[in-house]
Amino acid sequence: MMRRDTIHAWLLLLPALVLLVAFTHWPAVATVIDSLYATPQGSRPPPFVGLDNYDGLIADPVFWQALRNNAVYAVVTIPISVVLALVMALAVNHALPGRAALRMAYFLPTMLPMIAVANIWLFFYTPDYGLFDRIVGLFGGGRHNWLGDPATALPAMMLVAVWKEAGFFMIFYLAALQTMPTDLKEAAALEGSSWWNYFRRVTLPLLMPTSLFVLVNAVINAFRVIDHVVVMTRGGPDNATTLLLFYIYETGFRFWDTGSAAAATVVLLAILGALAAFQFGVLGRRIHYR
Amino acid sequence: MMVVGRRPWGLWLETAGAWLLGIMWLLPLLYALWAAFHPAFYATRFDLRAPLTFANFKTAWQAAPFARYLLNTTLLVSLILVAQFVLCTLAAFAFARLVFPGRDLVFALVLLQLMIMPDVLLVENYRILAQLHLVDTIVAIALPYLGSAFGIFLLRQTFLTVPQPLDDAARLEGCSLLGRLWRVYVPLARPTYIAYGLVAVSYHWNNFLWPLVITNSVTTRPLTVGLAVFASTDQGIDWSIITAATLMTSAPLLIAFLLFQRQFVQSFMRAGIR
């Protein structure tokens, strides 16, 4: 006979587990299976095609561009928003004049829907009228179509992402800074340690677990959030702002090519899995937890 | 607060830098406010004598069924919040205080969802909901998010901090398993529920891609999707009206945030401490 605890535990877990498995674990497995079959047409069961869908992806230059764009997007936005978040947190952790207002200014973009943010920045980037062109104009720059030029479209999207995310990550650094022991600071002050030295030797190492948490979230968001792409550029111009999930969205819901979309999703899952393993395996081991 | 090795001019420099960054961060919002509260003629002309107006909000409100969208979002967020609270509480309690074979494995499987969120699996989830004949319903928007690994994890951590003697005392008094959960654990975890609730509300109020995919009619669309549809249909480039609509859809959450700023910030902090 099973112990009573075991029966109770499974009964308590059942509702949540059923939903988790139905909409996360099963779809993840089904994606892998579907990626080996052709896109269903009509009511006939789709034929098994092996790795054909993957061959199709490899042959599609837009897929490669989406991968490249997403890599650039992640490599640029993640460090910038994490460092900015730390700077913001350090700033509002002191008794600066107007600290509460500053904290609000940094955090406000986090509370806005990305789609609202996209609309506002769309206006911001409008050639001639937009504030961006006005500011550049003050410094002698000319008219520029920021989102219409393949060279500036992706950087423009990255700026939006940094603006939206930095304040969100700041909160976690701020939380960590506020629980930091003050006796260390007093000891360092007695020894005449410089601010930079103290920051590098004490603050930064103590912030490592927070940094790992922030980093994990930043990586997930770099691959998950494409609302601004849908609204601002639809992946253009000339696929310059197509990110991986946007490619999947277009393939799956505009061209209804679910076989290829499944294969691309498998690639995305593999990337997320590899990054997770790296973050927890390599970085996680080097971090001192208090 | 004491500051190590800091000279006075350093503080001034830091203040100036922090405020420069703060103004940069506020600029897009101030710009949107300016455009929304002035006639279209002044949208890009900054003149302090420009007349203030609510006309843009009125036009936007009448041009699309925003009242319906607001109702849809409210229903969606309430549904998700109630379901997540109940399901995550039950599961978190099992993980925190019951001993059963396979617990660690199942917990690890649950945590997988922190990395692989439902948003990424939209093609497959759409197919599943189509098979269930649920496409274009509010329930379909909510379903993939109801079992939340984040909520389970957060509540489990909180339940683990509840002193075991309290639990034992309730048990001696003849309290059942669910009775103990309800009378001992849930009241003690109140701050976590508030924190989790605020994070969940702002996440799902602002969620866009999955609702965009799974809905296609006025009666199911949440505000975010409604706003995107409104802004992309031929409004021309009347930025005043689009920014008014944009601010309108974000307003409930923004106003709540400004009123309960401390609580919001502390909630996000609490949700992040692991």
Interface residues (C-beta under 8 A of the other chain):
Chain A: R3 D5 T6 H8 A9 W10 L12 L13 P15 A16 L17 V18 L19 L20 A22 F23 T24 H25 W26 P27 A28 A30 T31 D34 L84 V87 M88 A91 V92 N93 H94 A95 L96 P97 G98 A100 A101 L102 R103 M104 A105 Y106 F107 L108 P109 T110 M111 L112 P113 M114 I115 A116 V117 N119 I120 W121 F123 F124 T126 Y129 G130 L131 R134 W163 G167 F168 I171 F172 L174 A175 A176 Q178 T179 T182 K185 E186 A188 A189 G192 S193 S194 W195 Y198 P209 T210 F213 V216 I220 F223 R224 I226 D227 V230 V231 L245 I248 Y249 G252 F253 T258 A261 A262 T265 L268 L269 L272 G273 A276
Chain B: M1 M2 V3 V4 G5 R6 G10 L11 E14 T15 G17 A18 W19 L21 G22 I23 W25 L26 L27 P28 L29 Y31 A32 A35 A43 T44 V86 L87 C88 L90 A91 F93 A94 F95 L98 V99 F100 P101 R103 V106 L109 V110 L112 Q113 L114 M115 I116 M117 P118 D119 V120 L121 L122 V123 E124 N125 Y126 R127 I128 L143 P144 Y145 L146 G147 S148 A149 I152 L177 S202 W205 N206 N207 F208 L209 L212 V213 L223 T224 L227 A228 A231 S232 I237 W239 I242 T243 T246 L247 T249 S250 L253 L254 F257 L258 Q261 F264 V265 F268 M269 R270 G272 I273 R274
